[in-house]
Amino acid sequence: MSTSIDTLTGETVDLLQALIRNQCVNDGTPESGHEVRSAELLRNELEGFGVDFELFETEPGRVSLVARYEGTDPDAPDLCLCAHTDVVPANPDGWTNDPFGGELITSPDGVDEVWGRGAVDMLNLTSSMLVAFREVIRTGKRYPGDIVYFAVADEEAGSVLGAKQLLADHWDVLHCDYVISEYGGTPSFGDNGTTVLLTTSEKHSGARRITVHGTPSHGSMSYATDNALIKASEIVRRIAAAELTPRLDDVFAARVGALGLDPEIQKQLLDPAHIADALAALPPALASNLHSCSHMTINPNTIHSGEKLNTVPDTAVLELDIRMLPGQTQQDVDRLLPEIIGPDLMPSVEIEWYRDDLTNGFGVSSTESPLWDALGDAIRVAYPEATVMPSLVTGGTDCRFYRERGIPAYGAGLLSDKVPLSEFLSRFHGNDERIDVDSLRLTTQLFLDVFDRLWR
């Protein structure tokens, strides 16, 4: 007998709160993350249901869980629900509530929300996927293909200790034909009706480390010194001032058209000569997202320089988070950076890849697949007139490792109409991250509906 969606939503809320409280914070170092806490929590949630599962540890504490519910037809395609358990750090000083409290709070306008780091990225999906997966097992319902639940570590630091390694080493355990992961399912409401965007592609990393050289001298003298930090600061200024050429392709046009914006703003967004003006007129979070969806982006996010207050530094190291659009290459980055830095400073500069293990080729998942059709049909259970469209996600996800294998992988969930898109986007890795309970309800139901439609 199936469980009511109200009860399942409550289970999703409870699990999301527990995952947030586990504080699996990944700061990029191998010893961080501690995803073992959530892997064991999820294992305990599945114990006693008769499903096969395994835990894999790639470094001490960096543990991922794989559970497989077998189908009735060994020739039928298998579906993987791929969810990560790690989260990025959070500074409590910027939050209204405890970022790891996992509190259920009713907003002033009456919306129930679960607060905490990872509520949006992506523990809401990790919890709703588990609840839907377990409900199928609990009811004894069988589908032709297997359903795989993959709760994976290290996604927030490039997946080297998670999906990348595990898919390479344990494909016999993780094999599948379709994948659902993050991020998608944001509805927009405009004159043309309801549009829901699902992710079919993502930007890829061209991160670089720039070492700037100078000449050491006494810190009491500033005139005509060869200060590496000053030169590095000028490089940062030039990067910030650089106007990169936008790429306004069909996917971007579809994204713009789905937002229900003023027609004149839409027109400007699709015009290379006026897109900057249009972005300046939009809410900051939405503008930032649309800019990233249409441009290669270069963010100088860290700088290290100097050994002592009274010594002019002879080196400064910049680390650049560079994200390329599908189809752009490492060679494009290698050609662009010297142009931005300029011939006057290039003789003082060395440029190297930040991490060559982050430079995977990234594909685009076709929408010509049974899973895409199943997702569209399932979304229209909640939004009957919705048009479902492919989109680009600006960050990296574990979908890329499946796409490299030629496996269709989509970012999918389903959000309510309680939060505007611009507000939702601001919560990714931001302060006061939270997700409303109605979205947890819709997403949990979405996965159950997808199961019913994929193999019919």
MOZI-V236234 format. One record per helix or strand of 3 or more residues. SS is the DSSP state (H for helix, E for strand). FROM is the first residue (numbers start at 0). LEN is the number of residues. If there is no record, write none. Layout:
ss: <SS,SS>
from: <FROM,FROM>
len: <LEN,LEN>
This chain:
ss: <H,H,E,E,E,H,E,E,H,E,H,H,H,E,E,E,E,H,H,H,H,H,E,E,H,H,E,H,H,E,H,E,H,E,H>
from: <4,35,51,61,78,91,103,111,122,146,154,162,170,177,185,192,207,227,249,262,274,283,296,314,329,342,348,355,369,386,398,407,420,433,436>
len: <17,11,8,8,6,3,3,4,17,6,3,7,4,4,5,10,6,14,8,7,6,11,9,10,12,4,5,3,13,7,5,4,6,3,18>
